[in-house]
Amino acid sequence: MGRPQSGLELPQQRLYHRRYLIVMDDMWSKKAWDDVRMLFPDSGNSSWIIVTTRLHDVAAYVDSSSSIHTMSVLDAHHSWNLLEQKVFAGTYFPIELKDIGKKIVQNCGGLPLSIVVVAELLSKVYTRSSWEQIAANDEQLESIIGFVTLSNGSKSLEEEAEDCFEDLVERSLVLVANRKFDGKIKSCSLHDIVREFCVRQAAKEKALSLARDLVYSKRMVEMIPNIKKLGICYSKEKFDANAGYCLDNLNLFCQLEKLKLEMSGGFLSRQLVETGGIKFPLQLRRLTLIGGKLPWNEMTIIGSLPNLQVLKLRNYACKGTYWMTIEGNFRELRFLLIDRSGLVDWITEASHFPSFEFVG
């Protein structure tokens, strides 16, 4: 008996010495291409592989020597043809819907993604009154997003949020930027039209300042009390405690396990002076600091966290050249990364990191 064939060998053997055309739609990452590229043997017989992606760096990564065709916006004629095809599949387009349909197409600004997303909604309703309601750009996206439905209460809030998020991804309202090794979404972005809609809605609800420069007031914390993962970016030097840009409410996140703070200049140093301290949630397991310039001699603030297992210090998260650790800190720390730092002398002992597994 011969040895069993792997999942990769069978497609390779079938394509070997054959001339083929492969079309791969919506390649979402470089890793995704690396996972499948070995499936396609190069037999030097002018075979073709066509890859579509929303990410320019992925397109360049697939084959830097090949030309990249960047899609431009559609003109009025091709925009209308696309909508007509998606809504009625090339069949008769009701005359009473044509004028309002053309107005909807115009609102899409020639963006194929926007036209396809709107066409999905239009294909469910064929009345003029419904199309007129969708004709305004705000109402258009609000109606589409409004189709996200919740369960009958059988799921947790986190499960409901994940289902709604996946639904938005499937409708191309949210674009996947990166995925984890298990296929789950790691990071994402918004289409320009969707982002503009969110900004307008935030302005209407007087939440624009919150969306741009989040102030972590007690009221803000109370709005999201059960959050487990949080990322905060303070990018302006003008932030100070008097303006409300401080971290003294972070300890109110009673279930927070993973925190990433990205700060400009000496934000953490100023926090120590202006507020007298920084309070991190005691249940934190993973902490990443980017910038902020916390003095090394204040690292006991972090070292005293009883459940901290992973600590990443990037881009001068700490300032100074000397760090001496003390007994009793970092009891559970397993991983420490120090990337871009002025640290010269690190005085420590093995007993100061009893659970240590890796330092980078």
C-alpha positions in Angstrom: 0.0 0.0 0.0 1.2 3.5 -0.8 1.5 6.2 1.8 -1.7 8.4 2.2 -1.7 11.6 0.3 -1.8 14.9 2.1 -4.5 17.5 1.4 -1.9 19.5 -0.6 -0.6 16.8 -2.8 -3.9 15.8 -4.5 -4.6 19.3 -6.0 -0.9 19.7 -7.0 -0.9 16.4 -8.8 -4.1 17.2 -10.7 -2.8 20.6 -11.8 0.8 19.5 -12.6 1.7 19.8 -16.3 -1.8 21.2 -16.9 -2.6 24.7 -18.0 -5.0 26.3 -15.6 -6.8 29.5 -14.6 -7.5 30.0 -10.9 -9.6 32.9 -9.6 -9.4 33.6 -5.9 -11.8 36.3 -4.6 -11.3 38.5 -1.5 -7.9 37.4 -0.3 -7.9 38.8 3.3 -4.3 38.5 4.4 -0.7 37.6 3.4 -0.9 34.5 5.5 -4.0 33.3 3.7 -2.0 33.4 0.4 0.9 31.6 2.0 -1.5 28.8 3.1 -2.7 28.1 -0.4 0.2 29.1 -2.8 1.8 25.7 -2.7 -1.4 24.2 -4.1 -0.6 25.7 -7.5 2.5 24.2 -9.3 4.4 26.3 -11.7 5.0 24.1 -14.8 6.0 27.0 -17.0 3.0 26.6 -19.3 1.5 30.1 -18.9 -1.1 29.2 -16.3 -2.9 32.1 -14.6 -3.9 32.9 -11.1 -6.1 36.0 -10.5 -6.5 37.2 -7.0 -8.8 40.0 -5.8 -8.3 41.7 -2.5 -9.3 44.9 -0.7 -5.8 45.3 0.7 -3.0 46.8 -1.5 -0.2 45.2 0.5 -1.7 41.8 0.0 -2.0 42.3 -3.7 1.7 43.3 -3.9 2.7 40.4 -1.7 1.1 37.8 -4.0 3.5 38.7 -6.8 5.5 41.9 -6.7 6.6 41.4 -10.4 3.0 41.4 -11.7 0.9 44.5 -12.4 -1.8 45.4 -9.9 -5.1 46.5 -11.3 -6.6 49.1 -9.0 -10.4 49.4 -9.3 -11.7 52.9 -10.0 -15.1 54.2 -9.2 -17.8 53.4 -11.7 -19.4 55.9 -14.0 -23.2 56.5 -14.0 -23.8 54.0 -16.8 -21.9 51.1 -15.2 -23.2 51.9 -11.7 -26.7 51.6 -13.0 -25.9 48.4 -14.9 -24.5 46.9 -11.7 -27.5 47.8 -9.6 -29.9 46.5 -12.2 -28.1 43.2 -12.4 -27.9 42.7 -8.7 -31.5 43.6 -8.0 -33.3 42.1 -10.9 -30.7 39.7 -12.3 -31.0 41.2 -15.8 -34.8 40.8 -16.0 -37.4 43.6 -16.4 -36.8 46.7 -14.3 -40.1 48.3 -13.3 -40.5 51.7 -14.9 -41.9 53.2 -11.7 -38.7 52.4 -9.8 -36.2 53.7 -12.3 -36.0 57.4 -11.3 -35.7 56.6 -7.6 -33.2 53.8 -8.4 -31.0 56.2 -10.3 -31.0 58.6 -7.3 -29.9 55.7 -5.0 -27.1 54.8 -7.5 -26.0 58.4 -7.5 -25.8 58.4 -3.7 -23.4 55.4 -3.8 -20.8 57.6 -5.5 -19.7 54.9 -8.0 -18.4 52.6 -5.3 -19.1 49.0 -6.3 -19.2 47.8 -2.7 -21.8 50.4 -1.8 -23.9 49.5 -4.8 -23.8 45.8 -4.0 -24.7 46.3 -0.4 -27.6 48.6 -1.2 -28.8 46.2 -4.0 -29.0 43.4 -1.4 -31.5 45.5 0.5 -33.4 46.7 -2.6 -33.9 43.1 -3.8 -36.0 42.4 -0.7 -38.5 45.2 -1.3 -40.0 46.3 -4.6 -42.3 49.1 -3.6 -41.6 52.7 -4.4 -42.2 53.9 -0.9 -39.5 51.6 0.4 -37.0 52.7 -2.2 -37.8 56.3 -1.4 -37.0 55.7 2.2 -33.6 54.2 1.3 -32.8 57.0 -1.2 -31.3 59.2 1.5 -27.8 58.1 2.3 -28.3 58.2 6.1 -31.5 56.3 5.9 -29.9 53.9 3.5 -27.2 52.7 5.8 -29.4 52.9 8.9 -31.9 50.6 7.2 -29.2 48.1 6.2 -27.7 48.1 9.6 -31.1 47.8 11.1 -31.5 44.4 9.6 -29.2 43.0 12.2 -31.4 41.1 14.6 -31.0 39.8 18.1 -31.9 36.4 19.5 -34.7 35.8 22.0 -32.3 36.3 24.9 -30.8 32.8 24.9 -27.3 34.2 24.3 -25.0 36.3 26.4 -24.3 39.9 25.5 -20.8 38.9 24.2 -22.3 36.2 22.0 -25.0 38.6 20.7 -22.3 41.2 19.8 -20.2 38.6 18.0 -23.1 37.4 15.9 -24.1 41.0 15.0 -20.5 41.7 14.1 -20.2 38.7 11.9 -23.5 39.7 10.2 -22.0 43.1 9.4 -18.9 41.5 8.0 -21.0 39.2 5.7 -22.7 42.3 4.3 -19.4 44.0 3.7 -20.3 46.8 6.0 -17.3 45.9 8.1 -14.1 44.9 6.3 -11.8 42.2 7.8 -8.2 43.4 7.9 -6.6 40.5 9.8 -7.6 37.1 11.1 -6.3 35.0 13.9 -4.8 31.5 13.3 -8.2 29.9 14.0 -9.9 32.1 11.4 -11.6 34.4 13.8 -11.4 38.1 13.1 -8.5 39.9 14.8 -8.9 43.4 13.4 -11.2 45.2 10.9 -11.9 48.5 9.2 -14.9 50.4 8.0 -15.7 51.3 4.4 -15.6 55.1 3.9 -19.3 55.4 3.4 -20.0 53.4 6.6 -17.5 55.5 8.6 -19.1 58.7 7.4 -22.5 57.4 8.4 -21.1 56.6 11.9 -19.6 60.0 12.3 -22.9 61.7 11.2 -24.8 59.6 13.7 -22.4 60.4 16.5 -22.8 64.1 15.7 -26.6 63.8 15.8 -26.4 62.0 19.1 -23.9 64.5 20.5 -21.3 61.7 20.9 -18.8 63.0 18.4 -16.3 64.1 21.0 -16.6 60.7 22.6 -15.9 59.0 19.3 -12.8 61.1 18.6 -11.1 61.6 22.0 -12.6 59.3 24.5 -12.6 60.6 28.1 -12.7 57.8 30.6 -15.2 59.3 33.0 -17.0 57.2 35.6 -20.1 57.5 33.4 -18.2 56.1 30.4 -17.0 53.1 32.4 -20.6 52.4 33.6 -21.7 52.2 30.0 -19.4 49.2 29.3 -18.9 47.5 32.7 -18.3 43.9 31.5 -15.7 44.6 28.8 -12.8 42.1 28.9 -10.5 43.6 26.2 -9.8 47.3 25.7 -7.5 49.5 23.6 -6.9 53.2 24.3 -5.0 55.6 22.2 -4.1 59.0 23.5 -2.3 60.7 20.7 -2.3 64.4 21.7 0.2 66.1 23.9 -2.5 68.5 25.2 -4.3 65.7 27.2 -4.2 66.4 30.9 -6.1 65.5 34.0 -8.0 68.8 34.1 -9.5 67.9 30.7 -10.6 64.5 31.9 -7.9 62.5 30.0 -6.7 60.4 32.9 -6.5 56.8 33.8 -7.8 56.9 37.4 -11.0 55.2 36.4 -9.5 52.1 34.7 -9.7 50.1 37.9 -13.5 50.3 37.7 -13.4 47.8 34.8 -13.9 44.9 37.1 -13.7 42.2 34.3 -11.0 43.7 32.2 -8.3 41.1 31.3 -6.5 42.6 28.4 -5.5 46.2 28.0 -3.5 48.1 25.4 -2.5 51.7 26.0 -0.9 53.8 23.2 0.2 57.2 24.3 2.3 60.1 23.0 5.1 61.8 24.9 5.3 61.5 28.6 1.6 60.8 29.2 2.1 58.4 32.1 4.7 60.6 33.7 2.3 63.5 33.7 -0.5 61.2 35.1 1.7 60.5 38.1 2.3 64.2 38.7 -1.2 65.4 38.0 -3.3 62.6 39.6 -0.9 61.1 42.1 -1.1 57.6 40.7 -2.3 55.2 38.0 -4.8 52.5 38.9 -4.9 49.4 36.7 -7.6 46.7 37.1 -6.4 44.0 39.5 -7.6 41.2 37.2 -5.5 42.2 34.2 -3.7 39.3 32.6 -2.2 41.0 29.6 -0.9 44.6 29.4 0.7 46.4 26.5 2.1 49.9 26.9 3.2 51.9 23.8 4.8 55.2 24.6 3.9 57.1 27.8 7.4 57.1 29.5 6.5 55.6 32.8 9.6 56.0 35.1 11.3 52.6 35.7 11.2 53.2 39.4 7.4 53.4 39.2 7.1 49.9 37.7 5.8 48.6 41.1 2.4 50.0 39.9 2.4 47.3 37.3 4.4 44.7 39.2 1.8 44.6 42.0 -0.9 43.4 39.6 -1.6 39.9 41.1 -2.8 38.2 37.8 -0.6 39.8 35.2 0.9 37.1 32.9 2.0 39.0 29.8 3.7 42.5 29.7 4.8 44.3 26.6 6.6 47.6 26.8 7.1 49.2 23.3 8.4 52.5 22.0 9.8 54.0 25.2 6.9 52.9 27.4 9.3 53.4 30.3 11.9 56.1 30.7 15.3 56.1 32.3 18.4 53.8 32.0 18.2 52.0 35.3 15.6 49.4 36.6 15.9 47.5 39.9 13.1 45.0 40.6 12.0 44.0 44.1 10.8 40.9 45.8 7.0 40.3 45.7 6.2 41.9 42.3 5.4 40.1 39.0 4.4 36.9 40.8 2.5 35.5 37.8 4.4 37.1 34.9 5.4 34.6 32.3 6.2 36.8 29.3 8.0 40.2 29.1 8.8 42.1 26.0 10.9 45.4 26.0 11.1 46.9 22.6 12.8 50.3 22.0 13.9 51.5 25.4 16.7 53.5 26.9 17.3 50.8 29.6 21.0 50.2 30.2 21.1 48.5 33.6 18.5 46.0 34.8 19.2 44.7 38.3 17.0 41.7 39.1 17.0 38.2 40.5 15.2 35.0 39.5 13.1 35.1 42.6 11.6 38.4 41.5 10.0 36.6 38.5 9.0 33.2 39.9 6.7 32.3 37.0 9.0 33.6 34.2 9.1 31.7 30.9 10.3 34.1 28.2 11.8 37.6 27.9 12.1 39.3 24.5 
